[in-house]
Amino acid sequence: MKFLFSDGSDICVYDDGKITRKNSKFIEKFKAASINAERAKSWKHSGEGARFRGDEHPDAEDISFNETINGVYPDKDFQAVYSFSVNGTSGIYKTNPYDEKGGETHVINSVDYVFSGGCLDANSNVLATSVRRNGYNSDIAVFDLESGDWRSVTDGDTLDEYPFISPDDANVIYFTSRGVGRDMNGNFAGYSNGAVCRLDLSALEIEEVAVSEKYGYIKPITYDGKLYAVRIPAKEKKPNPLVEILLIPFRIIQAIANFINVFVRAFTGKSLASGGSNPAKGREYDSRKEYVKGNIINAQKEQKRNARKDKHDYGFIPLSWQIAEVESGKVIKSGIADYDILPDGTIIATNGKRIFAIKDGKCSKLADADCCLCVACLHSSDKKTELFEF
């Protein structure tokens, strides 16, 4: 049993019980370059003059990095192609996960697009992924990893994500599509439920194959004639309005205290709280929350809730997130962030903290993780895509 997974910013290989880890060299270099650049100009943003101007910046060592590996994909030699985001930069690289000191092959970098999720056809070395082009819209794009050429194959006022290349024909791609809702002024109002669509590149046709008023579907995968997906309720339980009203005075007091603290620090360089640390340090990251499949999850809250139901193998994904057979509605496993299917039909799934193998109705834990949101198995299509032949 062999597959890839991400754990935080590590790219990992699971090979019959042995786990090999390698971190992203690009993210390492990006962070080092950002710290060095901040050090080089630190004299401009420190001291009494900077405090007076309100232009005081955090120390270089206190810079926050929002980094994530948001896709891993094995090729036929089990080299790892991965997509990432770090502080406004996104890209796709290829690396040998077994060579810790080895370099990486560049595919693409961008500050305009965010690349995430998808499927690699190891037979033709073609990657289908999602390309987010603004705050609300994303398209499905196909990359020829040999030539570096790539093409967007969907567009419109939609959020198209999680493409899966059909094992029968690489010209057929399944993906999740959510329509963008807008108000009368054209402002963003929300998304529709995730529907599963089938794109035929040969015929240039898109067909909606699964949609529900009760659920949204993400990450569709076909195996042995069946369509699977992670099924998410269209409307999660809302907060208790009475509790929210009772909390209003406390939130107002907290907001006023934070404002005064920022004002005092701007003119004195000191926090209201004795021994207060630099407020910029870690400000952008809340360890209680995770951004998973386009949803903000209160990881701390969900983990405590799940622990009451499962004393051992709980994670931080809501139990309402379920791998299901789309047509029959049969639930395979609950509380799942991501999954994939091995050639023998074994489902590999993660709940953020654990990785499981599911086969013939039996589930076994394979590994623990700190924050695993991506798993990927080897995929090969019987027929290569014709997209780059024209």
Secondary structure, DSSP 4 states (H G I P E B T S, - for coil): -EEEEEETTEEEEEETTEEEEEE-HHHHHHHHHHHHHHHHTGGGG-HHHHHHHT-----GGG----EEEEEEEE-TT-PEEEEEEETTEEEEEEE-TT-TT--EEEEEEESS-EEEEEEEETTTTEEEEEEE-SSS-EEEEEEETTT--EEE---SSEEEEEEEE-SS-TTEEEEEEEEEEE-TTS-EEEEPPPEEEEEETTTTEEEEEE--SSEEEEEEEEETTEEEEEEEESSPPPPPHHHHHHHHHHHHHHHHHHHHHHHHHHHHS--SSTTPPPTTTTTT--TTEEEETTEEEEHHHHHHHHHTT-SSS--SS-TT-EEEETTT--EEEES-SEEEE-TTSPEEEE-SSEEEEEETTEEEEEEE-SS--EEE-----SS---GGG-
